[in-house]
Amino acid sequence: MAKTLKSTLRCPNCGHQKEETMPTASCQYFYACEACSKVLKPKKGDCCVYCSYGTVNCPPMQENGDQCC
């Protein structure tokens, strides 16, 4: 199954959205919103910012289902 490598992150602080390319071999724990500069961190129980704020889960989650980094 092919992994989706693009996800649109939406900042919960200001609503800014931006499509980003996700790392393939690891999770991204922090993301700085370019509009308001808030540093996003994963929600409790999520492995990364893409699983919390993205339109697509990170590649490790896509591949492993319920197991991440």
C-alpha positions in Angstrom: 0.0 0.0 0.0 1.4 3.4 -1.0 1.9 5.9 1.7 0.5 9.4 1.4 3.4 11.9 2.0 1.4 15.2 1.9 -0.8 16.4 4.7 -2.5 19.8 5.3 -1.8 21.0 8.9 -4.4 23.3 10.4 -3.3 25.5 13.3 -5.8 25.3 16.2 -4.7 28.7 17.4 -5.3 30.8 14.3 -6.8 28.4 11.7 -3.9 28.8 9.2 -3.6 25.8 6.9 -0.5 24.7 5.0 0.3 21.5 3.0 3.5 19.9 4.1 5.5 16.9 3.2 5.8 14.5 6.1 9.0 12.7 7.1 8.8 9.0 6.2 10.9 7.3 8.8 10.1 9.3 11.9 7.4 11.4 13.6 7.4 15.1 13.8 6.7 16.2 17.4 6.8 20.0 16.9 5.6 22.4 14.1 5.7 26.2 14.2 2.8 27.8 12.5 4.1 30.3 10.0 1.1 32.6 10.5 1.0 33.0 14.3 4.3 31.3 15.4 2.5 29.0 17.8 4.5 25.8 18.2 2.2 22.9 17.8 2.7 19.7 19.8 0.8 16.4 19.5 -2.4 16.0 21.4 -2.4 13.5 24.3 -2.5 10.0 22.8 -1.3 11.1 19.3 2.3 10.4 18.1 2.9 13.5 16.1 1.5 16.8 14.9 0.3 15.2 11.6 -1.9 12.7 13.6 -3.3 15.6 15.7 -3.7 18.5 13.2 -3.2 17.0 9.7 -5.6 15.8 7.1 -3.6 12.5 6.8 -1.9 10.5 9.5 1.9 10.2 9.5 3.5 7.5 7.3 4.5 5.2 10.2 0.8 5.2 11.4 -0.4 4.6 7.8 2.0 1.6 7.6 1.6 0.2 11.1 -2.0 1.1 12.0 -2.1 1.6 15.7 1.6 1.5 16.3 3.8 4.6 15.7 7.4 5.7 16.0 
